[in-house]
Amino acid sequence: MRFLRILFLAPAALLAQPLLESPKFPQQQFFRQYFGRELPRVNLRPPVRLSDYVVNNRMELSLRSYLELVLANNTDIQLERVILEQPRNAILRAYAPFDPTVRANFNATRANQQPTSALQAANILSTLNQPYGLTYTQTLESGTRYQVGFNGARNSTNDAFSTFNPFVTGALNFNFTQPLLRNRGGYVTKLPITIARSRLRRAEYDMVDNILDWVQQAETAYWAVIEARESLNVQEQALEVALKFLKRTERELELGAISPLEIFRPKQTYATSEVAVTQARYALQQAEDRLRRQMGADLDPEFRNMAIFLTETVLPPQDDAPLDREKYVEAAYQKRPDLKVNLQSLDIDDLSYKQAKNGLLPDLQLTGGYTSAGRGGNQAIRANVFGGGTTVLRVVPGGLSDALGRVFAFDFPTYSFGLNLTLPLRDRAAQANLADAVISKRLNSLRTRALEQQIRERVLNAVTQVESSRANVKQSQIVLDFALKNLDAEQKRYDLGVTTIFLVLDAQQSVTNAQASLVRASLGYRRALLGLLRQTGQLLDERNVYVQ
């Protein structure tokens, strides 16, 4: 059996630019996404495949073909896909702590000051300070946070006694912080990602549960059109019979066979039948409008008013075997997506408890660092510096390359290691978070039990409704059979002149009511079966619908 697949990519509202690609620097997409000014465009596709079922200027739909159109075009079902994008975004957001960052900085400061020492050898001391730096920072899944950077500065001054002018410094730094208790290990650091994924699974189960509701509503609309159509047929047949009796009575009145007072009852019956036919036609029109909305035909002017013919027929149930109530209850426990939603919530509670437990641990961190420094610049070699002379014998040229050479020669290293301990003597916030996690699991456990009880009750009620509607169909068939026999008997008595037209018309009205009752009972049985499939969660499987 071919499955009906719900593929949300084509019919749904699609963004012209995928926002979840997370481009990296310096890709072209990076600049387009972060610096582009264009607004995201949403393209809504018109309904599809409606013309595939047009025959002789009308749409002929079986239940299967109708459900195909519903799954392809129903707006409410496509909304479920868009709603599901938010928990998917949450997974991407949970990876944010592990995203690397690069920070670059440069500043320039010019300062003019009065000299504070005779050694500065300037009436107005002017200095130019230009620090710069580049730092790369990232947190690993193990919880280790490391930082690699290069920073330095260029300084120049008009101080005649300055040995290096301009003065260039540089330093290569490496630092790390390793948690030893709190936030230690990949399992703890990835808990937000695991929770986000679990919430996505819960959202998927919730989406399937909503789709079950929409499919049930769509199929209910299908059977409602058939019920309205069959009811109209019953009323039209009754109108034809009423017209026949009216013409016969008028003819008998013309021949003087009956009293003039006997004509009012057939006229009243005919007028009542006309009203019933008119109401049935408008009811059918309303049901067809709801059907068009379910499969998106109302969005296309070409199919908005096209006639619809449904090929399914209302047949009485043939199976008299009693239903296994416990079997259906167990099936519901296995298939109901709303129960899976609650079970997934319990999994989220366990993860949240572990996350809250981690927050209670002392924060003990191992830190370490390594720095290699260098210096460069134009060096002035002076004579008799301490005797007050400022004569420059020669200048040794230098600059940033000298500083970098000493940095990467690692001649002047600096090492550091340390332990940092943060021990909260009382952490009420963390205690409250842990208590909330415990309470949340208790609440969800109780909700799961309550839902299981509710599922059992509703499944048993649905089974009872199927059995009741099945018995109602049989009883309605018996009532219709007796109504037809009674009408035939009254007709024969009337032909023999031993009864009145009033009793014949009353018997005919009983036949009409019995036929309408049988239609309602048959469609009630269809709806009861549909309700049972919905309560057990088997509706999509029975209709060969696969959510992808």
C-alpha positions as CSV (number, residue, x, y, z in Angstrom):
1,M,0.0,0.0,0.0
2,R,1.4,3.3,-1.0
3,F,1.8,5.8,1.8
4,L,0.6,9.4,1.8
5,R,3.7,11.4,2.9
6,I,3.4,14.7,4.6
7,L,6.3,16.6,3.1
8,F,6.4,20.0,4.6
9,L,9.0,21.5,2.4
10,A,7.1,22.4,-0.7
11,P,3.7,23.6,0.5
12,A,4.9,25.5,3.6
13,A,6.0,29.1,3.8
14,L,9.6,29.1,2.8
15,L,12.2,31.7,3.5
16,A,14.1,32.8,0.4
17,Q,17.4,32.7,2.4
18,P,18.1,29.8,4.8
19,L,18.8,31.4,8.2
20,L,20.1,28.2,9.9
21,E,23.2,27.6,7.7
22,S,25.4,29.6,10.2
23,P,28.0,30.6,7.7
24,K,31.6,31.1,8.8
25,F,33.9,34.0,8.3
26,P,35.1,34.9,5.6
27,Q,32.5,33.1,3.4
28,Q,30.5,35.1,1.1
29,Q,27.3,34.0,2.8
30,F,28.7,35.4,6.0
31,F,28.7,38.9,4.7
32,R,25.4,38.5,2.9
33,Q,23.6,37.3,6.0
34,Y,25.1,39.7,8.6
35,F,25.5,42.8,6.5
36,G,22.8,42.4,3.9
37,R,19.7,44.7,4.0
38,E,17.2,42.6,2.2
39,L,14.2,41.4,4.2
40,P,13.3,37.6,4.2
41,R,10.7,36.8,1.6
42,V,7.9,34.4,2.2
43,N,6.6,32.5,-0.8
44,L,3.2,30.8,-0.4
45,R,2.6,28.2,-3.0
46,P,-1.0,27.9,-4.5
47,P,-2.9,24.7,-4.0
48,V,-1.6,21.7,-6.0
49,R,-3.1,18.7,-7.8
50,L,-6.7,19.9,-7.7
51,S,-6.9,19.5,-11.5
52,D,-5.9,15.8,-11.3
53,Y,-9.3,14.9,-10.0
54,V,-11.5,16.9,-12.3
55,V,-13.8,14.8,-14.5
56,N,-16.6,16.3,-16.7
57,N,-16.2,19.7,-15.0
58,R,-16.5,18.4,-11.5
59,M,-14.2,17.0,-8.8
60,E,-14.6,13.3,-8.2
61,L,-12.9,12.4,-4.9
62,S,-12.5,9.2,-3.1
63,L,-11.6,9.3,0.6
64,R,-8.0,8.6,-0.2
65,S,-7.7,11.1,-3.0
66,Y,-9.4,13.7,-0.8
67,L,-6.9,13.1,2.0
68,E,-4.0,13.4,-0.4
69,L,-5.3,16.9,-1.3
70,V,-5.7,17.8,2.4
71,L,-2.2,16.7,3.3
72,A,-0.8,18.7,0.3
73,N,-2.8,21.9,0.7
74,N,-4.3,22.2,4.1
75,T,-3.0,25.5,5.7
76,D,-3.4,24.3,9.3
77,I,-1.3,21.2,8.6
78,Q,1.4,23.3,7.0
79,L,1.4,25.6,10.0
80,E,2.6,22.7,12.1
81,R,5.9,22.5,10.1
82,V,6.6,26.2,10.7
83,I,5.9,25.9,14.4
84,L,8.4,23.0,14.5
85,E,11.2,25.3,13.3
86,Q,11.4,27.1,16.7
87,P,12.6,24.0,18.7
88,R,15.0,23.3,15.8
89,N,16.4,26.8,16.2
90,A,16.8,26.1,19.9
91,I,19.2,23.3,19.2
92,L,21.3,25.7,17.1
93,R,21.2,28.2,19.9
94,A,22.3,25.6,22.5
95,Y,25.6,25.3,20.5
96,A,26.4,29.0,21.0
97,P,28.7,28.5,24.1
98,F,31.1,26.5,21.9
99,D,31.3,29.1,19.1
100,P,34.7,30.6,18.7
101,T,35.2,34.4,18.8
102,V,37.9,36.7,17.6
103,R,38.4,40.1,19.1
104,A,40.7,42.7,17.6
105,N,41.4,46.1,19.1
106,F,43.4,49.2,18.3
107,N,43.6,52.6,20.1
108,A,45.5,55.7,19.6
109,T,46.0,58.3,22.4
110,R,47.9,61.5,22.0
111,A,48.8,63.3,25.3
112,N,50.5,66.7,25.9
113,Q,51.6,67.2,29.5
114,Q,53.8,69.5,31.5
115,P,57.1,67.7,32.4
116,T,57.5,66.4,35.9
117,S,61.2,65.7,35.8
118,A,64.3,67.4,34.5
119,L,65.2,64.1,32.8
120,Q,62.2,64.4,30.4
121,A,64.1,67.1,28.5
122,A,61.0,68.8,27.0
123,N,59.1,72.0,27.7
124,I,55.9,70.2,26.7
125,L,56.0,66.4,27.0
126,S,54.1,64.9,24.1
127,T,53.4,61.1,23.9
128,L,51.6,58.9,21.4
129,N,50.3,55.5,22.7
130,Q,48.9,53.0,20.2
131,P,48.0,49.7,21.8
132,Y,46.7,46.8,19.6
133,G,45.6,43.2,20.1
134,L,44.1,40.1,18.5
135,T,42.5,37.4,20.7
136,Y,40.9,34.1,19.8
137,T,38.7,32.5,22.4
138,Q,36.8,29.2,22.4
139,T,35.2,26.8,24.9
140,L,35.6,23.1,24.2
141,E,33.0,20.4,24.9
142,S,35.1,19.2,27.8
143,G,34.5,22.6,29.5
144,T,38.0,23.8,28.9
145,R,38.1,27.5,27.9
146,Y,41.3,28.6,26.2
147,Q,42.5,31.9,24.8
148,V,45.2,32.6,22.3
149,G,46.2,36.2,21.7
150,F,48.8,38.6,20.5
151,N,48.9,42.2,21.9
152,G,51.4,45.0,21.9
153,A,51.8,48.7,21.7
154,R,53.7,51.4,19.8
155,N,54.7,54.4,21.9
156,S,56.5,57.6,20.7
157,T,57.5,60.7,22.6
158,N,59.5,64.0,22.3
159,D,61.4,63.2,25.5
160,A,65.1,63.7,24.5
161,F,66.2,61.1,27.1
162,S,64.0,58.3,25.7
163,T,66.2,55.3,24.8
164,F,63.7,53.7,22.5
165,N,61.7,56.1,20.3
166,P,59.3,54.9,19.0
167,F,59.0,52.1,21.5
168,V,57.3,48.8,20.2
169,T,56.3,45.9,22.4
170,G,54.7,42.6,21.6
171,A,53.5,39.6,23.5
172,L,52.1,36.2,22.6
173,N,49.6,34.9,25.2
174,F,48.0,31.5,25.8
175,N,45.7,31.0,28.7
176,F,43.3,28.2,29.7
177,T,40.7,27.5,32.4
178,Q,39.7,23.9,33.2
179,P,36.7,23.3,35.5
180,L,37.4,20.6,37.9
181,L,33.9,20.2,39.6
182,R,31.1,22.4,38.2
183,N,30.7,22.3,34.4
184,R,33.3,19.6,34.1
185,G,33.1,17.1,31.2
186,G,31.4,16.9,27.9
187,Y,28.2,15.4,29.3
188,V,27.5,18.4,31.5
189,T,28.5,21.0,29.0
190,K,26.3,19.5,26.3
191,L,23.2,19.1,28.6
192,P,21.6,22.2,27.1
193,I,22.0,20.6,23.6
194,T,20.6,17.3,24.8
195,I,17.6,19.1,26.4
196,A,17.0,21.1,23.2
197,R,17.0,17.9,21.2
198,S,14.6,16.2,23.7
199,R,12.3,19.2,23.4
200,L,12.4,18.9,19.6
201,R,11.3,15.3,19.9
202,R,8.5,16.4,22.2
203,A,7.5,19.0,19.7
204,E,7.5,16.4,16.9
205,Y,5.1,14.2,19.0
206,D,3.0,17.2,19.6
207,M,2.9,18.0,15.9
208,V,1.8,14.4,15.1
209,D,-1.0,14.8,17.7
210,N,-2.1,18.0,16.1
211,I,-2.0,16.4,12.6
212,L,-4.2,13.6,14.0
213,D,-6.8,16.2,15.0
214,W,-6.6,17.9,11.6
215,V,-6.9,14.6,9.7
216,Q,-9.9,13.7,11.8
217,Q,-11.5,17.0,11.2
218,A,-10.9,16.7,7.4
219,E,-12.4,13.2,7.3
220,T,-15.3,14.3,9.4
221,A,-16.0,17.1,6.8
222,Y,-15.9,14.4,4.0
223,W,-18.5,12.3,5.7
224,A,-20.6,15.4,6.6
225,V,-20.9,16.1,2.8
226,I,-22.0,12.5,2.2
227,E,-24.5,12.7,5.0
228,A,-25.9,16.0,3.6
229,R,-26.0,14.5,0.1
230,E,-27.9,11.4,1.2
231,S,-30.2,13.5,3.4
232,L,-31.0,15.6,0.3
233,N,-31.7,12.5,-1.7
234,V,-34.1,11.3,1.0
235,Q,-35.9,14.6,1.1
236,E,-36.1,14.9,-2.7
237,Q,-37.6,11.4,-2.9
238,A,-40.2,12.4,-0.3
239,L,-41.0,15.5,-2.3
240,E,-41.6,13.4,-5.4
241,V,-44.0,11.1,-3.5
242,A,-45.7,14.1,-1.9
243,L,-46.2,15.6,-5.4
244,K,-47.6,12.3,-6.7
245,F,-50.1,12.2,-3.8
246,L,-51.0,15.8,-4.4
247,K,-51.8,15.3,-8.0
248,R,-53.7,12.2,-7.3
249,T,-55.8,13.9,-4.6
250,E,-56.5,16.9,-7.0
251,R,-57.6,14.4,-9.7
252,E,-59.9,12.7,-7.2
253,L,-61.3,16.0,-6.1
254,E,-62.0,16.9,-9.8
255,L,-63.9,13.7,-10.2
256,G,-65.9,14.3,-6.9
257,A,-64.5,11.2,-5.3
258,I,-63.4,13.0,-2.1
259,S,-64.5,16.0,-0.1
260,P,-62.8,19.4,-0.8
261,L,-61.6,19.3,2.8
262,E,-59.3,16.4,1.9
263,I,-57.0,18.5,-0.3
264,F,-55.4,20.5,2.5
265,R,-53.4,17.6,4.0
266,P,-51.6,16.7,0.7
267,K,-50.8,20.4,0.1
268,Q,-49.4,20.8,3.6
269,T,-47.3,17.7,3.1
270,Y,-46.0,18.9,-0.2
271,A,-45.1,22.3,1.2
272,T,-43.4,20.8,4.2
273,S,-41.3,18.5,1.8
274,E,-40.3,21.6,-0.2
275,V,-39.0,23.3,2.9
276,A,-37.1,20.2,3.9
277,V,-35.5,19.9,0.4
278,T,-34.5,23.6,0.5
279,Q,-32.9,23.2,3.9
280,A,-31.1,20.1,2.8
281,R,-29.7,21.8,-0.2
282,Y,-28.3,24.7,1.9
283,A,-26.9,22.3,4.4
284,L,-25.1,20.4,1.6
285,Q,-23.7,23.7,0.3
286,Q,-22.3,24.6,3.7
287,A,-20.8,21.1,4.1
288,E,-19.1,21.4,0.6
289,D,-17.7,24.8,1.5
290,R,-16.1,23.3,4.6
291,L,-14.8,20.5,2.5
292,R,-13.2,22.9,0.0
293,R,-11.5,24.8,2.8
294,Q,-10.0,21.5,4.1
295,M,-8.3,20.7,0.8
296,G,-7.4,24.3,-0.2
297,A,-9.9,24.5,-3.1
298,D,-11.2,27.8,-1.7
299,L,-7.9,29.4,-2.4
300,D,-8.1,28.9,-6.2
301,P,-10.9,30.7,-8.1
302,E,-11.1,27.9,-10.7
303,F,-12.1,25.3,-8.1
304,R,-13.8,27.6,-5.6
305,N,-17.3,26.9,-7.0
306,M,-16.7,23.7,-8.9
307,A,-19.1,20.9,-8.2
308,I,-17.9,18.1,-6.0
309,F,-18.8,14.4,-6.2
310,L,-17.7,12.1,-3.5
311,T,-17.4,8.4,-4.6
312,E,-17.6,6.8,-1.1
313,T,-20.9,5.2,-0.3
314,V,-22.6,4.6,3.1
315,L,-22.8,0.9,3.6
316,P,-24.1,-0.8,6.8
317,P,-21.5,-2.5,8.9
318,Q,-21.1,-6.2,8.2
319,D,-18.9,-7.2,11.2
320,D,-20.9,-8.2,14.2
321,A,-18.0,-9.5,16.3
322,P,-17.5,-7.8,19.7
323,L,-14.6,-5.5,20.0
324,D,-11.6,-6.3,22.3
325,R,-11.7,-3.3,24.6
326,E,-8.4,-4.0,26.3
327,K,-6.6,-4.5,23.0
328,Y,-7.6,-1.0,21.9
329,V,-6.5,0.5,25.2
330,E,-3.0,-1.1,24.8
331,A,-2.8,0.1,21.3
332,A,-3.6,3.6,22.5
333,Y,-0.8,3.4,25.1
334,Q,1.6,2.4,22.3
335,K,0.5,4.9,19.6
336,R,-0.9,8.0,21.2
337,P,1.5,10.9,20.5
338,D,0.2,13.0,23.4
339,L,1.3,10.3,25.8
340,K,4.7,10.3,24.1
341,V,4.8,14.0,24.7
342,N,4.4,13.5,28.5
343,L,7.0,10.7,28.5
344,Q,9.4,12.9,26.7
345,S,8.7,15.6,29.3
346,L,9.9,13.2,32.0
347,D,13.1,12.7,30.1
348,I,13.6,16.5,29.9
349,D,12.9,16.6,33.7
350,D,15.7,14.1,34.3
351,L,18.1,16.2,32.2
352,S,17.0,19.4,34.0
353,Y,17.6,17.7,37.3
354,K,21.2,16.8,36.4
355,Q,21.7,20.4,35.1
356,A,20.4,21.8,38.4
357,K,22.6,19.3,40.4
358,N,25.6,20.6,38.5
359,G,24.8,24.1,39.6
360,L,25.1,23.1,43.3
361,L,28.8,22.0,42.9
362,P,31.6,24.2,44.1
363,D,33.3,26.0,41.2
364,L,36.9,24.8,41.3
365,Q,39.0,25.8,38.2
366,L,42.5,25.1,37.2
367,T,44.1,28.0,35.3
368,G,47.3,28.3,33.4
369,G,49.0,30.8,31.2
370,Y,52.1,31.3,29.0
371,T,53.4,34.6,27.7
372,S,56.3,35.3,25.4
373,A,57.2,39.0,25.2
374,G,59.5,41.0,22.9
375,R,60.6,44.6,22.5
376,G,61.8,46.7,19.6
377,G,62.2,50.2,18.2
378,N,64.8,52.8,17.3
379,Q,67.4,52.7,20.1
380,A,69.4,55.9,20.8
381,I,72.9,55.3,22.0
382,R,73.9,58.3,24.2
383,A,77.1,59.6,25.7
384,N,77.4,60.7,29.4
385,V,73.7,60.1,30.1
386,F,74.0,60.4,33.9
387,G,76.1,63.6,33.5
388,G,73.3,65.4,32.0
389,G,74.3,65.1,28.4
390,T,71.8,64.3,25.6
391,T,74.2,63.7,22.8
392,V,73.1,60.8,20.6
393,L,76.2,58.9,19.4
394,R,74.2,56.7,17.0
395,V,70.7,55.3,16.4
396,V,70.2,51.5,16.0
397,P,67.1,51.2,13.8
398,G,64.4,48.8,14.9
399,G,60.6,48.3,14.9
400,L,57.9,45.7,15.1
401,S,59.9,43.1,13.3
402,D,62.4,43.2,16.2
403,A,59.6,42.8,18.8
404,L,58.1,39.9,16.8
405,G,61.5,38.2,16.5
406,R,62.0,38.2,20.3
407,V,58.4,37.1,20.8
408,F,58.7,34.0,18.6
409,A,62.3,33.3,19.9
410,F,60.6,32.6,23.3
411,D,63.6,34.2,25.1
412,F,61.5,36.0,27.7
413,P,58.7,33.6,28.7
414,T,56.3,34.0,31.6
415,Y,54.5,31.0,33.1
416,S,51.5,30.9,35.5
417,F,49.4,28.2,37.1
418,G,46.7,28.6,39.7
419,L,43.5,27.2,41.3
420,N,40.4,29.2,41.8
421,L,37.7,28.0,44.2
422,T,34.3,29.6,44.5
423,L,32.5,27.9,47.4
424,P,28.9,29.3,47.9
425,L,28.2,28.9,51.6
426,R,24.5,29.1,50.8
427,D,23.1,29.1,47.2
428,R,19.4,29.6,47.4
429,A,19.0,30.0,43.7
430,A,20.6,26.7,42.9
431,Q,18.6,25.0,45.6
432,A,15.4,26.5,44.1
433,N,16.3,25.3,40.7
434,L,16.9,21.8,42.0
435,A,13.6,21.8,43.8
436,D,11.8,23.0,40.7
437,A,13.3,20.2,38.7
438,V,12.1,17.6,41.2
439,I,8.6,19.2,41.3
440,S,8.4,19.3,37.6
441,K,9.1,15.6,37.3
442,R,6.5,14.9,40.0
443,L,3.9,17.0,38.2
444,N,4.7,15.4,34.8
445,S,4.5,12.0,36.4
446,L,1.0,12.8,37.7
447,R,0.0,14.3,34.4
448,T,1.1,11.1,32.7
449,R,-0.9,9.0,35.0
450,A,-3.9,11.2,34.6
451,L,-3.5,11.1,30.8
452,E,-3.3,7.3,30.8
453,Q,-6.5,7.2,32.8
454,Q,-8.1,9.7,30.4
455,I,-6.9,7.7,27.4
456,R,-8.4,4.5,28.8
457,E,-11.7,6.2,29.5
458,R,-11.9,7.8,26.1
459,V,-10.9,4.6,24.3
460,L,-13.5,2.6,26.1
461,N,-16.1,5.2,25.4
462,A,-15.1,5.2,21.7
463,V,-15.4,1.4,21.6
464,T,-18.9,1.6,23.2
465,Q,-19.8,4.3,20.7
466,V,-18.8,2.1,17.8
467,E,-20.8,-0.8,19.2
468,S,-23.8,1.4,20.0
469,S,-23.8,3.0,16.5
470,R,-23.5,-0.4,14.9
471,A,-26.6,-1.6,16.8
472,N,-28.3,1.7,15.9
473,V,-27.8,1.0,12.2
474,K,-29.3,-2.4,12.5
475,Q,-32.3,-1.1,14.4
476,S,-32.7,1.7,11.9
477,Q,-32.8,-0.8,9.1
478,I,-35.5,-2.8,11.0
479,V,-37.5,0.4,11.5
480,L,-37.2,1.3,7.8
481,D,-38.3,-2.2,6.8
482,F,-41.5,-1.9,8.9
483,A,-42.2,1.6,7.7
484,L,-42.1,0.4,4.1
485,K,-44.4,-2.5,4.9
486,N,-46.8,-0.2,6.7
487,L,-46.8,2.3,3.8
488,D,-47.6,-0.5,1.4
489,A,-50.4,-1.7,3.6
490,E,-51.9,1.8,4.0
491,Q,-51.6,2.3,0.2
492,K,-53.6,-0.9,-0.4
493,R,-56.2,0.1,2.1
494,Y,-56.5,3.5,0.5
495,D,-56.9,1.9,-2.9
496,L,-59.7,-0.2,-1.5
497,G,-61.3,2.8,0.1
498,V,-61.1,1.6,3.7
499,T,-58.7,4.4,4.9
500,T,-58.0,8.0,4.4
501,I,-55.3,10.0,2.6
502,F,-54.2,11.3,6.1
503,L,-53.0,7.8,7.1
504,V,-51.2,7.2,3.8
505,L,-49.3,10.5,4.1
506,D,-48.5,9.8,7.7
507,A,-47.1,6.4,6.7
508,Q,-45.1,8.0,3.9
509,Q,-43.7,10.5,6.5
510,S,-42.7,7.6,8.7
511,V,-40.8,6.1,5.7
512,T,-39.0,9.4,5.1
513,N,-38.1,9.7,8.8
514,A,-36.8,6.1,8.9
515,Q,-34.7,6.7,5.8
516,A,-33.2,9.9,7.3
517,S,-32.6,8.1,10.5
518,L,-30.8,5.3,8.7
519,V,-28.6,7.8,6.9
520,R,-27.7,9.5,10.2
521,A,-27.0,6.1,11.9
522,S,-24.8,4.9,9.1
523,L,-22.8,8.2,9.1
524,G,-22.7,8.0,12.9
525,Y,-21.1,4.6,12.6
526,R,-18.5,6.1,10.3
527,R,-17.8,8.9,12.7
528,A,-17.6,6.5,15.6
529,L,-15.0,4.4,13.8
530,L,-13.1,7.5,13.0
531,G,-13.2,8.6,16.6
532,L,-12.0,5.2,17.8
533,L,-9.0,5.4,15.4
534,R,-8.3,8.9,16.7
535,Q,-8.5,7.8,20.4
536,T,-6.1,4.9,19.8
537,G,-3.7,6.9,17.7
538,Q,-4.0,4.6,14.7
539,L,-5.7,7.0,12.4
540,L,-2.6,7.9,10.4
541,D,-1.5,4.3,10.1
542,E,-5.0,3.2,8.9
543,R,-5.0,6.0,6.3
544,N,-1.5,5.1,5.3
545,V,-0.2,8.6,6.2
546,Y,3.5,8.9,6.9
547,V,4.8,12.1,8.5
548,Q,8.2,13.0,7.2
